[in-house]
Structure formats: C-alpha cells, structure tokens
C-alpha cells in the first residue's frame, strides 16, 4: 500500500500529500491499485484485499491528543504547536485560552502537525552539542521555515527540553536584531521604490544630527570598522554591513514608510508604536525599544526566496474534531501579501548571496556551504549582547540567535561562531536533498559594473568589476573607463654619446597612477563586530 501511495503522489505531490490531503491520497492510490489489476499485475481478489488494506492505511505526522497528561516525548515543537492551536481555536470559536486548552485535552481533537522530524532532530542535536567553553551560559534559539510559512523545526533554547510550555525564545522573546534588520527596514524598500539599484553609490558618512546629548547634536552612527569610506556601492555596503549607509537610505525613504512596512507588511508585532515609529537607530540598524522575535525575522526573510510574498508562520496543517470534521485548516491558504515585486525579491536574493560568497570583508562567508547557493545576513548588537545569522538555502529559510537570558556581552572567543552553527545545521539538513537552485523570477538583467563608481561596464568580471542585477528601468549608466588599463612608464633617452644618465627623470609617473592597494580600504580582517 505504501508503494501505491508513493506512486500516486508523483503526479501532483502537493494535492496528493497524505498528511495534508489524506482523502485525495486515498482516492489516488486506489486508482493506482485498479490500474495494476487492469494491467495484470494482480488478480481481482488481490485488488479487493489491497483496497481493504488501503482503507486502513495510516500515516505518521499527526498528533492525536489523549487524556494522559504526561511529558513523555514533548519537545520544543510541541510547545509551539500547542500555543498555535490554542490561539487558533480561540480566534475561530471566540473562546478563552482555558476553553481552547480544554478542547485540546478532552474533546478528541486530532492535530496534523507540520513538523519535519528530521530537521527538528538535526537542529536540537547540533544546538545541544554546541561547545562554548569560555561562555557556558550562552543561549541559542533557532527556527527553520519553508517559503510558505511552514515551520519545519524550532528550538526555543539551548537547554534540554524538560516539561511542557517552557519559555520559547524563538516566538516569545523580543530581541534586538542588529544588522539583520537592514535588508528589511531600509534597503529592500528603497530598491522596490527604485530609489537605488544594485550598484548605486550610497553615502558612508556620519549623520551630524544622529543623536541629541545635553541639548547638542552628536554625529553618528559609528561603523564596526571605526571609519567611513565616503561613497560606497550598495552591494559593498550590504557586504560590509555599513551602518552609515543604512541611515542615509532610511532618511531617503522616510521613517514612517519603514515602520509601516515592518508592522503592516511583515507583521512585526513587538515594535513600540510610539518609540519605534520614529526611532532612527532602531529602523536603520536594529536598536529597537520593542524588538523583534526570531520567528518574525525568519518569516520576514521569506520574501527574498519566494518572489516577494510574506506568509504567516504555521505549525499545523489542519485540526479535526472527534467525528473527523475539519475545524481548523492551514492548507490552501493561497498567496500571501505580495509585499515587494518579484524583481526586487530576485535582486535582494542575489545581493544576500554576495554577502555569503563574496569573500572575507565581513563574516557572512562562514555560513557558506560548498556546492549550495546560500544567502544570508549577519547581525551583532552593541557590546556584543546579541549575535544573529539570517539565511536560506533553496529549500528553506532559517534564523539563529545567540545571547544571554540576562543581557551581557558574549565572550570574545564565542562571538561570530553563530554563523558556523547555522551552517552545520543547514548542511546536514541538505545532505539527503536533491540539488537545486533558488527559483528566481521577474524581468531582471545581469550586468557587470565597476566597483569604484557603480557604473556599468562592458569589461569582464574580475577584481575591479562586479556582477549586478537590475531592472531595465532602474540601471546605472555605462562607463567608458578601462579598469584594466595601467599607463606604462615613458623613458626619455639622451641622444648624446656620453654616459650621462642624469637627464633620465625617474621621479616622473612612479606614484601618479591609480593605487588600488588601498582603494577604499578592504582592511577588514574578518574579526570585527558589526553594530
């Protein structure tokens, strides 16, 4: 029967998923059995026996509640699932939380969970085995999510899960996201509004009205590399996680636009409407009053992987009552809000790919997985209170955070290891997956550009040339400059027959060429902290 079920799924894996649509799968596998009988692979009597067996076929992947109130086998995902179902029952039936819990415990409900048991086991094992010898109290929390909001795995803390309904950092703790907020709160909005493109020059300069101290304006924000580069391309600004450029872009789109995008389009629920709506530091570089959750951030990064749609996270497919009637249903939810264009989603995806794959200017390269297209963004808050990595493979998006239950700095030796932990989990998850690429869409053109000024060039990619992604109505102009041309030194010879070489001016052009050795300063050794 299992073979008939699997064979039937292949025609339409979504519609015939036995967990989401068991009735569809049953009809389909019975069709397969009939065809097997018709083609002489079984007798009519064998077909009838197989039909009876098919009717009794059960699939794992759902939870049937019982009256037993024990903690055996109860884990992080069960906590999140229980809370999710409770809230959905409250909303659907207009009942209290205690009434919803009573329905779960005593009304014979069947809950069809969306858990990926393998992904959950991998995440928990890596987190529990993670070694931080110089900071043993360091906490970790992690969420893995499909591009339609399905939560595959969630780990709400580093400790072994002991009991029920423990505090879940992933969904219950409002945290400071640091630089992981930049793609969501400023850059993607400006790109979608065509105020900037892939290689636009942005201002890496201090804002001289950054903050007010004792009645006087002070400049800022500082960058983690303790300097400013002046004009810098958008792609490099994102790679370096430059604070000043994020502020300059935020000022251009407006604080209200940024706040409304986060709260109304991405459904961030923990921002303070009074303090965060005009909080320049929060909206630009992630220093909020209210904060965000790991789950919210992970859901936000979906939009860079699925063409620009933001789905609400979910932990169950559907719930039935004791008679088998569906009373809650997360299947066929349809398309979510299209919060950015497909083209913007594709361009930001490729920019976040560069963060991981463009070298060692910042720390994103530590999350790279050989042979796989990985995208992502790092984040560290002031005083190294929080370390983040938000990233995705072509299969799933995941967010990870490290910090302490009570705010304190992460030990220096343990900082920046979060990217490696994220990579280890994702790498094992991908081991049994068929290789594929991100499904990028929209009318996007790929062009070479000069890293020095952001203009397009016909020259091939190399050290001075980058590869960018653009829409036809939002591209920079072309440059005629040859980035590979180096003027040769001219030597003038004395026509006299004597041996006087004093007329040869060796001081001429030796220092007058374009010196790319400093050139804007790739001086980061990969060990600094972002802000």
Secondary structure, DSSP 4 states (H G I P E B T S, - for coil): -HHHHHHHHTT-TTTT-TTT-HHHHHHHHHHHHHHHHHTTSS-HHHHHHHHHHHHT---SS-EE--S----TT--HHHHHHHHHHHHHHHHHHT--HHHHHHHHHHS--EEEE---HHHHHHHHHHHHH---TT-TT-EEEEEEE-TTSBEEEEE--SSPP-SSS---HHHH--B--GGGGHIIIIIHHHHHTTS--TT-EEEES-EEEEEEETTEEEEEPPPTTSS--EEEEHHHHHHHT-HHHHHHHHHHH-HHHHHHIIIIIS----S-TTTTTT-HHHHHHS--SS-B-HHHHHHHGGGGTSSSEEPPPBSEEEEE-TTS-EEEE-TT----EE-S-HHHHHHHHHHHHHHHHS-SSSSGGGG--TTS--EEEEEE-GGG--EEEEEE-SS-EEEEEEE-SS--PPPGGGTT-HHHHHHHHHHHHHTTSPP------SS-EEEEEETTT--B-SSPPBTTEEEEEEBTTB---B----TT--PPPP-PPP-SSS---TT--TTSSTTTS--TTTTTT----S-----
